[in-house]
């Protein structure tokens, strides 16, 4: 089952920081094979698959260990924290955590130009 565009808009709205009134700031989502990758500062910090948010398991996301289950966003993927819809409103620190994950990740490699 593919993720709906409404789900992506809902998640981006919940991640909007107060200083970002009117836009989603540094959070973006890009479609990939019917699902979405969630970016913070141009780095993938989470996936949205089957209308669920899957956050990467890193030291920066350890606060989710006590409140979220783990699961794989697709067969063969590494485990991620599964953030349920009702948790999106309750986890006030989630946007800051995703930004911390982004800071911890290496910069994306530049894409090679096609000839």
Phi and psi restraints in degrees (range 20) as a CNS / XPLOR table:
assign (resid 1 and name C) (resid 2 and name N)
       (resid 2 and name CA) (resid 2 and name C) 1.0 -81.3 20.0 2
assign (resid 2 and name N) (resid 2 and name CA)
       (resid 2 and name C) (resid 3 and name N) 1.0 153.1 20.0 2
assign (resid 2 and name C) (resid 3 and name N)
       (resid 3 and name CA) (resid 3 and name C) 1.0 -74.9 20.0 2
assign (resid 3 and name N) (resid 3 and name CA)
       (resid 3 and name C) (resid 4 and name N) 1.0 137.8 20.0 2
assign (resid 3 and name C) (resid 4 and name N)
       (resid 4 and name CA) (resid 4 and name C) 1.0 -83.1 20.0 2
assign (resid 4 and name N) (resid 4 and name CA)
       (resid 4 and name C) (resid 5 and name N) 1.0 149.5 20.0 2
assign (resid 4 and name C) (resid 5 and name N)
       (resid 5 and name CA) (resid 5 and name C) 1.0 -59.5 20.0 2
assign (resid 5 and name N) (resid 5 and name CA)
       (resid 5 and name C) (resid 6 and name N) 1.0 -30.0 20.0 2
assign (resid 5 and name C) (resid 6 and name N)
       (resid 6 and name CA) (resid 6 and name C) 1.0 -64.7 20.0 2
assign (resid 6 and name N) (resid 6 and name CA)
       (resid 6 and name C) (resid 7 and name N) 1.0 -37.0 20.0 2
assign (resid 6 and name C) (resid 7 and name N)
       (resid 7 and name CA) (resid 7 and name C) 1.0 -63.3 20.0 2
assign (resid 7 and name N) (resid 7 and name CA)
       (resid 7 and name C) (resid 8 and name N) 1.0 -43.2 20.0 2
assign (resid 7 and name C) (resid 8 and name N)
       (resid 8 and name CA) (resid 8 and name C) 1.0 -62.2 20.0 2
assign (resid 8 and name N) (resid 8 and name CA)
       (resid 8 and name C) (resid 9 and name N) 1.0 -45.3 20.0 2
assign (resid 8 and name C) (resid 9 and name N)
       (resid 9 and name CA) (resid 9 and name C) 1.0 -61.5 20.0 2
assign (resid 9 and name N) (resid 9 and name CA)
       (resid 9 and name C) (resid 10 and name N) 1.0 -40.6 20.0 2
assign (resid 9 and name C) (resid 10 and name N)
       (resid 10 and name CA) (resid 10 and name C) 1.0 -61.7 20.0 2
assign (resid 10 and name N) (resid 10 and name CA)
       (resid 10 and name C) (resid 11 and name N) 1.0 -47.3 20.0 2
assign (resid 10 and name C) (resid 11 and name N)
       (resid 11 and name CA) (resid 11 and name C) 1.0 -64.0 20.0 2
assign (resid 11 and name N) (resid 11 and name CA)
       (resid 11 and name C) (resid 12 and name N) 1.0 -45.7 20.0 2
assign (resid 11 and name C) (resid 12 and name N)
       (resid 12 and name CA) (resid 12 and name C) 1.0 -62.2 20.0 2
assign (resid 12 and name N) (resid 12 and name CA)
       (resid 12 and name C) (resid 13 and name N) 1.0 -36.9 20.0 2
assign (resid 12 and name C) (resid 13 and name N)
       (resid 13 and name CA) (resid 13 and name C) 1.0 -64.7 20.0 2
assign (resid 13 and name N) (resid 13 and name CA)
       (resid 13 and name C) (resid 14 and name N) 1.0 -42.1 20.0 2
assign (resid 13 and name C) (resid 14 and name N)
       (resid 14 and name CA) (resid 14 and name C) 1.0 -67.9 20.0 2
assign (resid 14 and name N) (resid 14 and name CA)
       (resid 14 and name C) (resid 15 and name N) 1.0 -28.0 20.0 2
assign (resid 14 and name C) (resid 15 and name N)
       (resid 15 and name CA) (resid 15 and name C) 1.0 -86.2 20.0 2
assign (resid 15 and name N) (resid 15 and name CA)
       (resid 15 and name C) (resid 16 and name N) 1.0 -9.1 20.0 2
assign (resid 15 and name C) (resid 16 and name N)
       (resid 16 and name CA) (resid 16 and name C) 1.0 -63.5 20.0 2
assign (resid 16 and name N) (resid 16 and name CA)
       (resid 16 and name C) (resid 17 and name N) 1.0 126.4 20.0 2
assign (resid 16 and name C) (resid 17 and name N)
       (resid 17 and name CA) (resid 17 and name C) 1.0 -78.8 20.0 2
assign (resid 17 and name N) (resid 17 and name CA)
       (resid 17 and name C) (resid 18 and name N) 1.0 151.1 20.0 2
assign (resid 17 and name C) (resid 18 and name N)
       (resid 18 and name CA) (resid 18 and name C) 1.0 -53.3 20.0 2
assign (resid 18 and name N) (resid 18 and name CA)
       (resid 18 and name C) (resid 19 and name N) 1.0 -35.7 20.0 2
assign (resid 18 and name C) (resid 19 and name N)
       (resid 19 and name CA) (resid 19 and name C) 1.0 -73.1 20.0 2
assign (resid 19 and name N) (resid 19 and name CA)
       (resid 19 and name C) (resid 20 and name N) 1.0 -7.5 20.0 2
assign (resid 19 and name C) (resid 20 and name N)
       (resid 20 and name CA) (resid 20 and name C) 1.0 -102.9 20.0 2
assign (resid 20 and name N) (resid 20 and name CA)
       (resid 20 and name C) (resid 21 and name N) 1.0 34.6 20.0 2
assign (resid 20 and name C) (resid 21 and name N)
       (resid 21 and name CA) (resid 21 and name C) 1.0 -52.2 20.0 2
assign (resid 21 and name N) (resid 21 and name CA)
       (resid 21 and name C) (resid 22 and name N) 1.0 129.7 20.0 2
assign (resid 21 and name C) (resid 22 and name N)
       (resid 22 and name CA) (resid 22 and name C) 1.0 89.8 20.0 2
assign (resid 22 and name N) (resid 22 and name CA)
       (resid 22 and name C) (resid 23 and name N) 1.0 -9.9 20.0 2
assign (resid 22 and name C) (resid 23 and name N)
       (resid 23 and name CA) (resid 23 and name C) 1.0 -147.3 20.0 2
assign (resid 23 and name N) (resid 23 and name CA)
       (resid 23 and name C) (resid 24 and name N) 1.0 175.3 20.0 2
assign (resid 23 and name C) (resid 24 and name N)
       (resid 24 and name CA) (resid 24 and name C) 1.0 -96.6 20.0 2
assign (resid 24 and name N) (resid 24 and name CA)
       (resid 24 and name C) (resid 25 and name N) 1.0 4.9 20.0 2
assign (resid 24 and name C) (resid 25 and name N)
       (resid 25 and name CA) (resid 25 and name C) 1.0 58.1 20.0 2
assign (resid 25 and name N) (resid 25 and name CA)
       (resid 25 and name C) (resid 26 and name N) 1.0 -125.8 20.0 2
assign (resid 25 and name C) (resid 26 and name N)
       (resid 26 and name CA) (resid 26 and name C) 1.0 -86.4 20.0 2
assign (resid 26 and name N) (resid 26 and name CA)
       (resid 26 and name C) (resid 27 and name N) 1.0 -0.9 20.0 2
assign (resid 26 and name C) (resid 27 and name N)
       (resid 27 and name CA) (resid 27 and name C) 1.0 -95.3 20.0 2
assign (resid 27 and name N) (resid 27 and name CA)
       (resid 27 and name C) (resid 28 and name N) 1.0 131.4 20.0 2
assign (resid 27 and name C) (resid 28 and name N)
       (resid 28 and name CA) (resid 28 and name C) 1.0 -139.9 20.0 2
assign (resid 28 and name N) (resid 28 and name CA)
       (resid 28 and name C) (resid 29 and name N) 1.0 156.6 20.0 2
assign (resid 28 and name C) (resid 29 and name N)
       (resid 29 and name CA) (resid 29 and name C) 1.0 -127.2 20.0 2
assign (resid 29 and name N) (resid 29 and name CA)
       (resid 29 and name C) (resid 30 and name N) 1.0 139.5 20.0 2
assign (resid 29 and name C) (resid 30 and name N)
       (resid 30 and name CA) (resid 30 and name C) 1.0 -126.1 20.0 2
assign (resid 30 and name N) (resid 30 and name CA)
       (resid 30 and name C) (resid 31 and name N) 1.0 135.2 20.0 2
assign (resid 30 and name C) (resid 31 and name N)
       (resid 31 and name CA) (resid 31 and name C) 1.0 -70.7 20.0 2
assign (resid 31 and name N) (resid 31 and name CA)
       (resid 31 and name C) (resid 32 and name N) 1.0 141.9 20.0 2
assign (resid 31 and name C) (resid 32 and name N)
       (resid 32 and name CA) (resid 32 and name C) 1.0 -150.7 20.0 2
assign (resid 32 and name N) (resid 32 and name CA)
       (resid 32 and name C) (resid 33 and name N) 1.0 108.8 20.0 2
assign (resid 32 and name C) (resid 33 and name N)
       (resid 33 and name CA) (resid 33 and name C) 1.0 56.3 20.0 2
assign (resid 33 and name N) (resid 33 and name CA)
       (resid 33 and name C) (resid 34 and name N) 1.0 41.1 20.0 2
assign (resid 33 and name C) (resid 34 and name N)
       (resid 34 and name CA) (resid 34 and name C) 1.0 86.0 20.0 2
assign (resid 34 and name N) (resid 34 and name CA)
       (resid 34 and name C) (resid 35 and name N) 1.0 -8.4 20.0 2
assign (resid 34 and name C) (resid 35 and name N)
       (resid 35 and name CA) (resid 35 and name C) 1.0 -117.9 20.0 2
assign (resid 35 and name N) (resid 35 and name CA)
       (resid 35 and name C) (resid 36 and name N) 1.0 -174.2 20.0 2
assign (resid 35 and name C) (resid 36 and name N)
       (resid 36 and name CA) (resid 36 and name C) 1.0 -135.4 20.0 2
assign (resid 36 and name N) (resid 36 and name CA)
       (resid 36 and name C) (resid 37 and name N) 1.0 148.3 20.0 2
assign (resid 36 and name C) (resid 37 and name N)
       (resid 37 and name CA) (resid 37 and name C) 1.0 -104.1 20.0 2
assign (resid 37 and name N) (resid 37 and name CA)
       (resid 37 and name C) (resid 38 and name N) 1.0 135.9 20.0 2
assign (resid 37 and name C) (resid 38 and name N)
       (resid 38 and name CA) (resid 38 and name C) 1.0 -101.9 20.0 2
assign (resid 38 and name N) (resid 38 and name CA)
       (resid 38 and name C) (resid 39 and name N) 1.0 124.0 20.0 2
assign (resid 38 and name C) (resid 39 and name N)
       (resid 39 and name CA) (resid 39 and name C) 1.0 -109.1 20.0 2
assign (resid 39 and name N) (resid 39 and name CA)
       (resid 39 and name C) (resid 40 and name N) 1.0 142.5 20.0 2
assign (resid 39 and name C) (resid 40 and name N)
       (resid 40 and name CA) (resid 40 and name C) 1.0 -126.1 20.0 2
assign (resid 40 and name N) (resid 40 and name CA)
       (resid 40 and name C) (resid 41 and name N) 1.0 120.8 20.0 2
assign (resid 40 and name C) (resid 41 and name N)
       (resid 41 and name CA) (resid 41 and name C) 1.0 52.2 20.0 2
assign (resid 41 and name N) (resid 41 and name CA)
       (resid 41 and name C) (resid 42 and name N) 1.0 44.6 20.0 2
assign (resid 41 and name C) (resid 42 and name N)
       (resid 42 and name CA) (resid 42 and name C) 1.0 65.7 20.0 2
assign (resid 42 and name N) (resid 42 and name CA)
       (resid 42 and name C) (resid 43 and name N) 1.0 21.2 20.0 2
assign (resid 42 and name C) (resid 43 and name N)
       (resid 43 and name CA) (resid 43 and name C) 1.0 -124.2 20.0 2
assign (resid 43 and name N) (resid 43 and name CA)
       (resid 43 and name C) (resid 44 and name N) 1.0 138.8 20.0 2
assign (resid 43 and name C) (resid 44 and name N)
       (resid 44 and name CA) (resid 44 and name C) 1.0 -72.3 20.0 2
assign (resid 44 and name N) (resid 44 and name CA)
       (resid 44 and name C) (resid 45 and name N) 1.0 119.1 20.0 2
assign (resid 44 and name C) (resid 45 and name N)
       (resid 45 and name CA) (resid 45 and name C) 1.0 -113.0 20.0 2
assign (resid 45 and name N) (resid 45 and name CA)
       (resid 45 and name C) (resid 46 and name N) 1.0 -16.0 20.0 2
assign (resid 45 and name C) (resid 46 and name N)
       (resid 46 and name CA) (resid 46 and name C) 1.0 -161.2 20.0 2
assign (resid 46 and name N) (resid 46 and name CA)
       (resid 46 and name C) (resid 47 and name N) 1.0 166.5 20.0 2
assign (resid 46 and name C) (resid 47 and name N)
       (resid 47 and name CA) (resid 47 and name C) 1.0 -124.4 20.0 2
assign (resid 47 and name N) (resid 47 and name CA)
       (resid 47 and name C) (resid 48 and name N) 1.0 151.3 20.0 2
assign (resid 47 and name C) (resid 48 and name N)
       (resid 48 and name CA) (resid 48 and name C) 1.0 -120.5 20.0 2
assign (resid 48 and name N) (resid 48 and name CA)
       (resid 48 and name C) (resid 49 and name N) 1.0 109.8 20.0 2
assign (resid 48 and name C) (resid 49 and name N)
       (resid 49 and name CA) (resid 49 and name C) 1.0 -130.4 20.0 2
assign (resid 49 and name N) (resid 49 and name CA)
       (resid 49 and name C) (resid 50 and name N) 1.0 137.3 20.0 2
assign (resid 49 and name C) (resid 50 and name N)
       (resid 50 and name CA) (resid 50 and name C) 1.0 51.0 20.0 2
assign (resid 50 and name N) (resid 50 and name CA)
       (resid 50 and name C) (resid 51 and name N) 1.0 42.0 20.0 2
assign (resid 50 and name C) (resid 51 and name N)
       (resid 51 and name CA) (resid 51 and name C) 1.0 62.1 20.0 2
assign (resid 51 and name N) (resid 51 and name CA)
       (resid 51 and name C) (resid 52 and name N) 1.0 27.1 20.0 2
assign (resid 51 and name C) (resid 52 and name N)
       (resid 52 and name CA) (resid 52 and name C) 1.0 -128.4 20.0 2
assign (resid 52 and name N) (resid 52 and name CA)
       (resid 52 and name C) (resid 53 and name N) 1.0 145.8 20.0 2
assign (resid 52 and name C) (resid 53 and name N)
       (resid 53 and name CA) (resid 53 and name C) 1.0 -91.1 20.0 2
assign (resid 53 and name N) (resid 53 and name CA)
       (resid 53 and name C) (resid 54 and name N) 1.0 126.0 20.0 2
assign (resid 53 and name C) (resid 54 and name N)
       (resid 54 and name CA) (resid 54 and name C) 1.0 -116.2 20.0 2
assign (resid 54 and name N) (resid 54 and name CA)
       (resid 54 and name C) (resid 55 and name N) 1.0 112.7 20.0 2
assign (resid 54 and name C) (resid 55 and name N)
       (resid 55 and name CA) (resid 55 and name C) 1.0 -98.3 20.0 2
assign (resid 55 and name N) (resid 55 and name CA)
       (resid 55 and name C) (resid 56 and name N) 1.0 136.6 20.0 2
assign (resid 55 and name C) (resid 56 and name N)
       (resid 56 and name CA) (resid 56 and name C) 1.0 -57.8 20.0 2
assign (resid 56 and name N) (resid 56 and name CA)
       (resid 56 and name C) (resid 57 and name N) 1.0 141.7 20.0 2
assign (resid 56 and name C) (resid 57 and name N)
       (resid 57 and name CA) (resid 57 and name C) 1.0 -89.6 20.0 2
assign (resid 57 and name N) (resid 57 and name CA)
       (resid 57 and name C) (resid 58 and name N) 1.0 109.9 20.0 2
assign (resid 57 and name C) (resid 58 and name N)
       (resid 58 and name CA) (resid 58 and name C) 1.0 -142.1 20.0 2
assign (resid 58 and name N) (resid 58 and name CA)
       (resid 58 and name C) (resid 59 and name N) 1.0 166.2 20.0 2
assign (resid 58 and name C) (resid 59 and name N)
       (resid 59 and name CA) (resid 59 and name C) 1.0 -55.1 20.0 2
assign (resid 59 and name N) (resid 59 and name CA)
       (resid 59 and name C) (resid 60 and name N) 1.0 -31.7 20.0 2
assign (resid 59 and name C) (resid 60 and name N)
       (resid 60 and name CA) (resid 60 and name C) 1.0 -70.2 20.0 2
assign (resid 60 and name N) (resid 60 and name CA)
       (resid 60 and name C) (resid 61 and name N) 1.0 -17.8 20.0 2
assign (resid 60 and name C) (resid 61 and name N)
       (resid 61 and name CA) (resid 61 and name C) 1.0 -109.1 20.0 2
assign (resid 61 and name N) (resid 61 and name CA)
       (resid 61 and name C) (resid 62 and name N) 1.0 15.0 20.0 2
assign (resid 61 and name C) (resid 62 and name N)
       (resid 62 and name CA) (resid 62 and name C) 1.0 -61.7 20.0 2
assign (resid 62 and name N) (resid 62 and name CA)
       (resid 62 and name C) (resid 63 and name N) 1.0 -23.1 20.0 2
assign (resid 62 and name C) (resid 63 and name N)
       (resid 63 and name CA) (resid 63 and name C) 1.0 -62.7 20.0 2
assign (resid 63 and name N) (resid 63 and name CA)
       (resid 63 and name C) (resid 64 and name N) 1.0 -22.2 20.0 2
assign (resid 63 and name C) (resid 64 and name N)
       (resid 64 and name CA) (resid 64 and name C) 1.0 -77.5 20.0 2
assign (resid 64 and name N) (resid 64 and name CA)
       (resid 64 and name C) (resid 65 and name N) 1.0 -15.7 20.0 2
assign (resid 64 and name C) (resid 65 and name N)
       (resid 65 and name CA) (resid 65 and name C) 1.0 -57.8 20.0 2
assign (resid 65 and name N) (resid 65 and name CA)
       (resid 65 and name C) (resid 66 and name N) 1.0 -36.4 20.0 2
assign (resid 65 and name C) (resid 66 and name N)
       (resid 66 and name CA) (resid 66 and name C) 1.0 -82.5 20.0 2
assign (resid 66 and name N) (resid 66 and name CA)
       (resid 66 and name C) (resid 67 and name N) 1.0 -18.8 20.0 2
assign (resid 66 and name C) (resid 67 and name N)
       (resid 67 and name CA) (resid 67 and name C) 1.0 -116.2 20.0 2
assign (resid 67 and name N) (resid 67 and name CA)
       (resid 67 and name C) (resid 68 and name N) 1.0 -10.7 20.0 2
assign (resid 67 and name C) (resid 68 and name N)
       (resid 68 and name CA) (resid 68 and name C) 1.0 -124.7 20.0 2
assign (resid 68 and name N) (resid 68 and name CA)
       (resid 68 and name C) (resid 69 and name N) 1.0 149.0 20.0 2
assign (resid 68 and name C) (resid 69 and name N)
       (resid 69 and name CA) (resid 69 and name C) 1.0 -80.9 20.0 2
assign (resid 69 and name N) (resid 69 and name CA)
       (resid 69 and name C) (resid 70 and name N) 1.0 169.0 20.0 2
assign (resid 69 and name C) (resid 70 and name N)
       (resid 70 and name CA) (resid 70 and name C) 1.0 -112.3 20.0 2
assign (resid 70 and name N) (resid 70 and name CA)
       (resid 70 and name C) (resid 71 and name N) 1.0 154.5 20.0 2
assign (resid 70 and name C) (resid 71 and name N)
       (resid 71 and name CA) (resid 71 and name C) 1.0 -169.2 20.0 2
assign (resid 71 and name N) (resid 71 and name CA)
       (resid 71 and name C) (resid 72 and name N) 1.0 165.3 20.0 2
assign (resid 71 and name C) (resid 72 and name N)
       (resid 72 and name CA) (resid 72 and name C) 1.0 -96.6 20.0 2
assign (resid 72 and name N) (resid 72 and name CA)
       (resid 72 and name C) (resid 73 and name N) 1.0 131.2 20.0 2
assign (resid 72 and name C) (resid 73 and name N)
       (resid 73 and name CA) (resid 73 and name C) 1.0 -67.3 20.0 2
assign (resid 73 and name N) (resid 73 and name CA)
       (resid 73 and name C) (resid 74 and name N) 1.0 -24.4 20.0 2
assign (resid 73 and name C) (resid 74 and name N)
       (resid 74 and name CA) (resid 74 and name C) 1.0 -156.1 20.0 2
assign (resid 74 and name N) (resid 74 and name CA)
       (resid 74 and name C) (resid 75 and name N) 1.0 160.1 20.0 2
assign (resid 74 and name C) (resid 75 and name N)
       (resid 75 and name CA) (resid 75 and name C) 1.0 -57.8 20.0 2
assign (resid 75 and name N) (resid 75 and name CA)
       (resid 75 and name C) (resid 76 and name N) 1.0 131.3 20.0 2
assign (resid 75 and name C) (resid 76 and name N)
       (resid 76 and name CA) (resid 76 and name C) 1.0 89.3 20.0 2
assign (resid 76 and name N) (resid 76 and name CA)
       (resid 76 and name C) (resid 77 and name N) 1.0 -4.6 20.0 2
assign (resid 76 and name C) (resid 77 and name N)
       (resid 77 and name CA) (resid 77 and name C) 1.0 -82.2 20.0 2
assign (resid 77 and name N) (resid 77 and name CA)
       (resid 77 and name C) (resid 78 and name N) 1.0 158.0 20.0 2
assign (resid 77 and name C) (resid 78 and name N)
       (resid 78 and name CA) (resid 78 and name C) 1.0 -66.5 20.0 2
assign (resid 78 and name N) (resid 78 and name CA)
       (resid 78 and name C) (resid 79 and name N) 1.0 157.5 20.0 2
assign (resid 78 and name C) (resid 79 and name N)
       (resid 79 and name CA) (resid 79 and name C) 1.0 -68.5 20.0 2
assign (resid 79 and name N) (resid 79 and name CA)
       (resid 79 and name C) (resid 80 and name N) 1.0 145.1 20.0 2
assign (resid 79 and name C) (resid 80 and name N)
       (resid 80 and name CA) (resid 80 and name C) 1.0 -131.0 20.0 2
assign (resid 80 and name N) (resid 80 and name CA)
       (resid 80 and name C) (resid 81 and name N) 1.0 162.5 20.0 2
assign (resid 80 and name C) (resid 81 and name N)
       (resid 81 and name CA) (resid 81 and name C) 1.0 -77.6 20.0 2
assign (resid 81 and name N) (resid 81 and name CA)
       (resid 81 and name C) (resid 82 and name N) 1.0 134.0 20.0 2
assign (resid 81 and name C) (resid 82 and name N)
       (resid 82 and name CA) (resid 82 and name C) 1.0 -97.8 20.0 2
assign (resid 82 and name N) (resid 82 and name CA)
       (resid 82 and name C) (resid 83 and name N) 1.0 113.3 20.0 2
assign (resid 82 and name C) (resid 83 and name N)
       (resid 83 and name CA) (resid 83 and name C) 1.0 -96.2 20.0 2
assign (resid 83 and name N) (resid 83 and name CA)
       (resid 83 and name C) (resid 84 and name N) 1.0 115.0 20.0 2
assign (resid 83 and name C) (resid 84 and name N)
       (resid 84 and name CA) (resid 84 and name C) 1.0 -74.2 20.0 2
assign (resid 84 and name N) (resid 84 and name CA)
       (resid 84 and name C) (resid 85 and name N) 1.0 160.2 20.0 2
assign (resid 84 and name C) (resid 85 and name N)
       (resid 85 and name CA) (resid 85 and name C) 1.0 -56.2 20.0 2
assign (resid 85 and name N) (resid 85 and name CA)
       (resid 85 and name C) (resid 86 and name N) 1.0 -45.2 20.0 2
assign (resid 85 and name C) (resid 86 and name N)
       (resid 86 and name CA) (resid 86 and name C) 1.0 -69.4 20.0 2
assign (resid 86 and name N) (resid 86 and name CA)
       (resid 86 and name C) (resid 87 and name N) 1.0 -22.0 20.0 2
assign (resid 86 and name C) (resid 87 and name N)
       (resid 87 and name CA) (resid 87 and name C) 1.0 -76.3 20.0 2
assign (resid 87 and name N) (resid 87 and name CA)
       (resid 87 and name C) (resid 88 and name N) 1.0 -22.6 20.0 2
assign (resid 87 and name C) (resid 88 and name N)
       (resid 88 and name CA) (resid 88 and name C) 1.0 -58.9 20.0 2
assign (resid 88 and name N) (resid 88 and name CA)
       (resid 88 and name C) (resid 89 and name N) 1.0 -35.5 20.0 2
assign (resid 88 and name C) (resid 89 and name N)
       (resid 89 and name CA) (resid 89 and name C) 1.0 -81.4 20.0 2
assign (resid 89 and name N) (resid 89 and name CA)
       (resid 89 and name C) (resid 90 and name N) 1.0 -30.5 20.0 2
assign (resid 89 and name C) (resid 90 and name N)
       (resid 90 and name CA) (resid 90 and name C) 1.0 -81.2 20.0 2
assign (resid 90 and name N) (resid 90 and name CA)
       (resid 90 and name C) (resid 91 and name N) 1.0 -31.2 20.0 2
assign (resid 90 and name C) (resid 91 and name N)
       (resid 91 and name CA) (resid 91 and name C) 1.0 -86.5 20.0 2
assign (resid 91 and name N) (resid 91 and name CA)
       (resid 91 and name C) (resid 92 and name N) 1.0 81.9 20.0 2
assign (resid 91 and name C) (resid 92 and name N)
       (resid 92 and name CA) (resid 92 and name C) 1.0 -63.7 20.0 2
assign (resid 92 and name N) (resid 92 and name CA)
       (resid 92 and name C) (resid 93 and name N) 1.0 -25.4 20.0 2
assign (resid 92 and name C) (resid 93 and name N)
       (resid 93 and name CA) (resid 93 and name C) 1.0 -84.9 20.0 2
assign (resid 93 and name N) (resid 93 and name CA)
       (resid 93 and name C) (resid 94 and name N) 1.0 -2.0 20.0 2
assign (resid 93 and name C) (resid 94 and name N)
       (resid 94 and name CA) (resid 94 and name C) 1.0 -59.3 20.0 2
assign (resid 94 and name N) (resid 94 and name CA)
       (resid 94 and name C) (resid 95 and name N) 1.0 -48.0 20.0 2
assign (resid 94 and name C) (resid 95 and name N)
       (resid 95 and name CA) (resid 95 and name C) 1.0 -58.4 20.0 2
assign (resid 95 and name N) (resid 95 and name CA)
       (resid 95 and name C) (resid 96 and name N) 1.0 -43.8 20.0 2
assign (resid 95 and name C) (resid 96 and name N)
       (resid 96 and name CA) (resid 96 and name C) 1.0 -65.0 20.0 2
assign (resid 96 and name N) (resid 96 and name CA)
       (resid 96 and name C) (resid 97 and name N) 1.0 -37.4 20.0 2
assign (resid 96 and name C) (resid 97 and name N)
       (resid 97 and name CA) (resid 97 and name C) 1.0 -64.0 20.0 2
assign (resid 97 and name N) (resid 97 and name CA)
       (resid 97 and name C) (resid 98 and name N) 1.0 -43.6 20.0 2
assign (resid 97 and name C) (resid 98 and name N)
       (resid 98 and name CA) (resid 98 and name C) 1.0 -63.6 20.0 2
assign (resid 98 and name N) (resid 98 and name CA)
       (resid 98 and name C) (resid 99 and name N) 1.0 -36.1 20.0 2
assign (resid 98 and name C) (resid 99 and name N)
       (resid 99 and name CA) (resid 99 and name C) 1.0 -67.3 20.0 2
assign (resid 99 and name N) (resid 99 and name CA)
       (resid 99 and name C) (resid 100 and name N) 1.0 -37.6 20.0 2
assign (resid 99 and name C) (resid 100 and name N)
       (resid 100 and name CA) (resid 100 and name C) 1.0 -64.7 20.0 2
assign (resid 100 and name N) (resid 100 and name CA)
       (resid 100 and name C) (resid 101 and name N) 1.0 -39.5 20.0 2
assign (resid 100 and name C) (resid 101 and name N)
       (resid 101 and name CA) (resid 101 and name C) 1.0 -60.6 20.0 2
assign (resid 101 and name N) (resid 101 and name CA)
       (resid 101 and name C) (resid 102 and name N) 1.0 -43.9 20.0 2
assign (resid 101 and name C) (resid 102 and name N)
       (resid 102 and name CA) (resid 102 and name C) 1.0 -59.6 20.0 2
assign (resid 102 and name N) (resid 102 and name CA)
       (resid 102 and name C) (resid 103 and name N) 1.0 -43.0 20.0 2
assign (resid 102 and name C) (resid 103 and name N)
       (resid 103 and name CA) (resid 103 and name C) 1.0 -64.4 20.0 2
assign (resid 103 and name N) (resid 103 and name CA)
       (resid 103 and name C) (resid 104 and name N) 1.0 -32.2 20.0 2
assign (resid 103 and name C) (resid 104 and name N)
       (resid 104 and name CA) (resid 104 and name C) 1.0 -78.0 20.0 2
assign (resid 104 and name N) (resid 104 and name CA)
       (resid 104 and name C) (resid 105 and name N) 1.0 -22.4 20.0 2
assign (resid 104 and name C) (resid 105 and name N)
       (resid 105 and name CA) (resid 105 and name C) 1.0 -81.0 20.0 2
assign (resid 105 and name N) (resid 105 and name CA)
       (resid 105 and name C) (resid 106 and name N) 1.0 149.7 20.0 2
assign (resid 105 and name C) (resid 106 and name N)
       (resid 106 and name CA) (resid 106 and name C) 1.0 -68.7 20.0 2
assign (resid 106 and name N) (resid 106 and name CA)
       (resid 106 and name C) (resid 107 and name N) 1.0 157.2 20.0 2
assign (resid 106 and name C) (resid 107 and name N)
       (resid 107 and name CA) (resid 107 and name C) 1.0 -65.1 20.0 2
assign (resid 107 and name N) (resid 107 and name CA)
       (resid 107 and name C) (resid 108 and name N) 1.0 143.3 20.0 2
assign (resid 107 and name C) (resid 108 and name N)
       (resid 108 and name CA) (resid 108 and name C) 1.0 -64.4 20.0 2
assign (resid 108 and name N) (resid 108 and name CA)
       (resid 108 and name C) (resid 109 and name N) 1.0 144.9 20.0 2
assign (resid 108 and name C) (resid 109 and name N)
       (resid 109 and name CA) (resid 109 and name C) 1.0 -70.8 20.0 2
assign (resid 109 and name N) (resid 109 and name CA)
       (resid 109 and name C) (resid 110 and name N) 1.0 140.5 20.0 2
assign (resid 109 and name C) (resid 110 and name N)
       (resid 110 and name CA) (resid 110 and name C) 1.0 -65.1 20.0 2
assign (resid 110 and name N) (resid 110 and name CA)
       (resid 110 and name C) (resid 111 and name N) 1.0 141.1 20.0 2
assign (resid 110 and name C) (resid 111 and name N)
       (resid 111 and name CA) (resid 111 and name C) 1.0 -76.1 20.0 2
assign (resid 111 and name N) (resid 111 and name CA)
       (resid 111 and name C) (resid 112 and name N) 1.0 141.4 20.0 2
assign (resid 111 and name C) (resid 112 and name N)
       (resid 112 and name CA) (resid 112 and name C) 1.0 -76.8 20.0 2
assign (resid 112 and name N) (resid 112 and name CA)
       (resid 112 and name C) (resid 113 and name N) 1.0 141.3 20.0 2
assign (resid 112 and name C) (resid 113 and name N)
       (resid 113 and name CA) (resid 113 and name C) 1.0 -77.3 20.0 2
assign (resid 113 and name N) (resid 113 and name CA)
       (resid 113 and name C) (resid 114 and name N) 1.0 138.5 20.0 2
assign (resid 113 and name C) (resid 114 and name N)
       (resid 114 and name CA) (resid 114 and name C) 1.0 -77.3 20.0 2
assign (resid 114 and name N) (resid 114 and name CA)
       (resid 114 and name C) (resid 115 and name N) 1.0 147.2 20.0 2
